[in-house]
Amino acid sequence: MQRRDFLKKAAAGSIAAGTALGASTAAHAKAEFKWKMVTTWPKNFPGLGTGANNLAGLITEMSGGRLTVKVYGAKELVPAFEVFDAVSSGTAEMGHGAAYYWKGKNEAFQFFSTVPFGLTANEMNGWLYYGGGMELWREAYAPFKVLPAAAGNTSVQMGGWFNKEINSIADLKGLKMRIPGLGGEVLRRLGGTPVNLPGGELFTALSSGTIDATEWVGPYNDLAFGFYKAAKYYYYPGFHEPGTTLEAIINKKAYEKLPADLQAIVMNACKVVNMDMVAEYAARNPGALQTLLNKHKVELRSYPDDVLQQLRMASQEVVAELAKKDAFSAKVYASYQKFLEDTVAFSTVSDQAYLNARAENSA
Amino acid sequence: MQRRDFLKKAAAGSIAAGTALGASTAAHAKAEFKWKMVTTWPKNFPGLGTGANNLAGLITEMSGGRLTVKVYGAKELVPAFEVFDAVSSGTAEMGHGAAYYWKGKNEAFQFFSTVPFGLTANEMNGWLYYGGGMELWREAYAPFKVLPAAAGNTSVQMGGWFNKEINSIADLKGLKMRIPGLGGEVLRRLGGTPVNLPGGELFTALSSGTIDATEWVGPYNDLAFGFYKAAKYYYYPGFHEPGTTLEAIINKKAYEKLPADLQAIVMNACKVVNMDMVAEYAARNPGALQTLLNKHKVELRSYPDDVLQQLRMASQEVVAELAKKDAFSAKVYASYQKFLEDTVAFSTVSDQAYLNARAENSA
């Protein structure tokens, strides 16, 4: 639509709608832009799928309906793992998922979601917004005509649900565990067998003994899936996904057709959801953990210290090897790694020191 | 301005501006609303003041200039501690500060900024957005016709700058420390003398021996103030301010005059800044700490464990006493305390466990 046409329609539409809507301005016109958002989540999936819904709602609300976004769950328009290509080709203007799903295009994409023993949610935001991360992420997606934005974070995940005890590194040998991505690679290096299964098949696979263990997200999502009925032990911490950034991806051409204010609304709505999802998990996980422990009598276990140490060393190897793939991967790794090292040093006198002081004395 | 008038002007303004601005819609009208934002910070103060600037900029940008916000530093329009009253009376439509500055109106306001040994930034957001906190905060400010929004967070602060060693609880006796609010009350209970001084006077007071110690924010802000030149030791963690929520306050009448899309833009811009400031500190603090340690040879020290334990017990007393002031304070305390207890239990298997695993193995 041309700008002048829009102005006429905007004015006409707004006046017509004004009677019903009460306070209204030119912004309350009929939708100038109608976008589709394809997602990698089941429709309305708690936290992740509802985060995508929130994002769409915020854009519509802040634009006064000038830009509407209709959300499609996985498979509704395209399968989960075709979301990136659908946005790249313009089949959908927008998508919601996570960068590690597209590692087939470039393994370095995984740095924009999470890596084992890497940055937490707030630290990821520090790297992305103020540490050069977003520039690298935009560079990564540029060949696909796709713009990335951070749009959600699961925070530190749990280690997962196990039917075998992990008392030493030897217990990882032969362990069949659903753990995708780099976490799975770490397990493989320590003798385990990573398996990749979609979320909907995990309960049955765990119950039947097809797998010995599975990671998922955290108490809020795990409780809903009923894993406590299929596994003996709930391990922590989730070293493999310490703060998984979810992404909104936007077709570049569609974005460039928007006026500057709608562009700002789209990008800032992503930032709101990026923060809001962390808040939602922060509020819902503690209560869900209490339910798992008190009502369902779940046995909570920490990975032993020496197992964590081995996992960390293997993680460092796996992540460092990503840097060897190509020049771009090397650049991303260097940026991420420097940020991580400074951040860990700071955390020991900041977040980590505080959380220990608060908890050690809480008995 | 009436809506119809605005529509005409919007269309005219947009067409006129369109040539220069490129892509433009009806939203690029002349400002329909011009707001003033008074703040408790020195103009452009890094992190806090620049956060207020960001907030104003985001609102202007997302509204396509329909709502502009001019930022005033402390004393430019009103003194820092009159910001709340200025927004309440409508002298300014908006303010940026922190709830604990207004504890003279009700001590319970402090729960909406931070309390010693309380919630971290993400946990605060969990309580506010999904745990009932925002509803209580709105109730707290309702008699003043002021709407609150979380709009920034300093994250876990540092303990502060000391010219006396803290080796045992006895070393707190007689300690003259600049530490305002509840942290100061905790110090007083352990025999110290809390002093309240504005930031600009701290360096001189510390250099001259007028005070023995001062807390401020964290490495990024502390480095800029040059405290390393005036103090021997840099203590951690900042038990007294584990995640101070900054606030935007909005005159209710001014807010109600906005159409729904601008209301959504104002409230969501606050959420963006709420997240963004945490990201900025996460990115800038680690490097500033490295500079303090490596270039300025600052001596970093942890409060001893038994001192932290005493501080925590005193903090619990001080915070619990807030609940006894009145029925509203009791209600806020009950909500906050329940959330805190569940959260601490979760953090021990989540954030805390992860940060320990990441750091313990990093040697």
Interface residues (C-beta under 8 A of the other chain):
Chain A: R3 R4 F6 L7 A10 A11 S14 I15 G18 L21 A23 S24 T25 A26 A27 H28 A29 E32 L58 E61 M62 S63 G64 G65 R66 F117 T120 A121 N122 E123 N125 G126 W127 L128 Y129 Y130 G131 S155 V156 M158 G218 P219 Y236 P237 G238 F239 P242 K257 L258 P259 A260 D261 L262 A264 I265 N268 A269 K271 V272 N274 M275 D276 V278 A279 E280 Y281 A282 A283 R284 N285 P286 G287 L289 Q290 L300 S302 Y303 D305 L308 Q309 R312 M313 F339 D342 T343 V344 A345 F346 S347 T348 V349 S350 D351 Q352 A353 Y354 L355 N356 A357 R358 A359 E360 N361 S362
Chain B: R3 R4 F6 L7 K8 A10 A11 S14 I15 G18 L21 A23 S24 T25 A26 A27 H28 A29 E32 L58 E61 M62 S63 G64 G65 R66 F117 T120 A121 N122 E123 N125 G126 W127 L128 Y129 Y130 G131 S155 V156 M158 G218 P219 Y236 P237 G238 F239 P242 L258 P259 A260 D261 L262 A264 I265 N268 A269 K271 V272 N274 M275 D276 V278 A279 E280 Y281 A282 A283 R284 N285 P286 G287 L289 Q290 L300 S302 Y303 D305 L308 Q309 R312 M313 F339 D342 T343 V344 A345 F346 S347 T348 V349 S350 D351 Q352 A353 Y354 L355 N356 A357 R358 A359 E360 N361 S362
